[in-house]
Amino acid sequence: MRKTPARDEERYEELKGAIAGLGYFRYGSLTRRFMPCGKAGCRCQASPPQLHGPYYQWTRKVVGKTVTVRLSRQEAALLNF
C-alpha cells in the first residue's frame, strides 16, 4: 500500500507539532567536575585529596571541533544541570 501525498503532509504536520512540544534542548554534555590545582601544600594535594569545585563544563561539537566552555553555577542551572 502506497502512502498518498496527503498522508505524507499530515504525518509531516504531526512530527512538526511533536518537535515544537519538546521545548528547549541543548547539544553536547554538561559535566560537574572537581579538580586539583597543583599548588604544593594545597588541600587538593593531601591524602586523601579535597579537590576544588564543583566546576561546570559544557562540551559540544562546533563545525567538527570539540568546544568546552566553563559555566557558572547559574548558567549550568539554566542548562538543566
C-alpha positions in Angstrom: 0.0 0.0 0.0 1.5 3.3 -1.1 1.3 6.5 1.0 -0.5 9.3 -0.5 0.9 12.9 -0.6 -2.0 14.0 1.7 -0.9 11.3 4.3 2.7 12.4 4.0 1.7 16.0 4.6 -0.4 15.0 7.6 2.4 13.0 9.1 4.8 15.9 8.5 2.5 18.3 10.4 2.2 15.7 13.3 6.0 15.5 13.5 6.4 19.3 13.5 4.0 19.6 16.4 5.8 16.9 18.3 9.2 18.7 17.8 7.7 22.0 18.8 6.4 20.4 22.0 9.9 19.3 23.1 10.8 22.8 24.3 14.4 23.9 24.9 17.2 21.4 24.5 21.0 21.6 24.2 23.6 19.8 22.2 26.6 18.2 23.9 27.4 17.2 27.5 27.2 19.2 30.7 29.5 17.9 33.5 30.3 18.8 37.0 34.0 18.4 37.9 36.2 18.5 40.9 39.9 19.2 40.1 43.2 19.7 41.8 45.1 23.0 41.4 48.6 21.7 41.5 49.9 24.1 44.2 52.2 22.4 46.7 50.7 22.2 50.2 47.2 22.8 49.0 44.4 20.7 50.4 43.9 19.2 46.9 47.4 17.6 47.2 46.7 16.0 50.6 45.9 12.3 51.1 43.0 11.9 50.7 42.7 15.0 48.4 40.0 17.6 48.9 39.5 18.7 45.3 38.4 22.2 44.2 35.0 22.6 42.7 32.4 22.0 41.5 33.2 23.4 38.1 30.6 23.1 35.4 31.7 22.4 31.8 29.6 22.3 28.6 31.3 20.3 25.8 29.9 20.1 22.3 30.9 19.9 18.7 31.1 23.1 16.7 31.9 22.8 13.0 33.5 19.4 13.6 35.7 20.6 16.5 35.2 19.9 20.2 34.5 23.1 22.2 34.4 23.2 26.0 33.2 26.2 28.0 33.3 26.6 31.8 30.0 27.8 33.1 28.9 29.5 36.3 26.5 27.6 38.7 23.7 29.8 37.4 24.4 29.1 33.8 24.6 25.4 34.5 21.2 25.6 36.2 19.8 27.1 33.0 21.0 24.1 31.1 19.1 21.8 33.5 22.1 20.5 35.4 
